[in-house]
Amino acid sequence: MAQIGCWHTLAVISRDDRGATLLLEEQPVLLPKKECPMAARVGDELTVFVYNGRQDQLMATVKKPLAEA
């Protein structure tokens, strides 16, 4: 099971107008466009904090959270 509330280094598997999709233990994780580095390409690895977003969708941020698990 994917660890939520932790930092992970994840690979970019796709990019679209919503941002980048990363892969965590075969589960897609969305890194929103406003936080995705412009230079990030498919295959690049990014260090992100993973959390549950709306409707239990896995989300990622590059910002340091106020609290960690």
C-alpha angles and dihedrals in degrees: 000000000000117000110239121198094034139101117258136177104228136178122242108239098176145355130212140152091291094056134260129332114219128189124236115177091330092311121115117240122193120222103192118238093244090061100037115103110244091228094054112117135182108287095028118123121229130188107230141163111240123213141157111268130187116327089010093290112155110246134184136208134187090208122097109255122231090239134017131203 
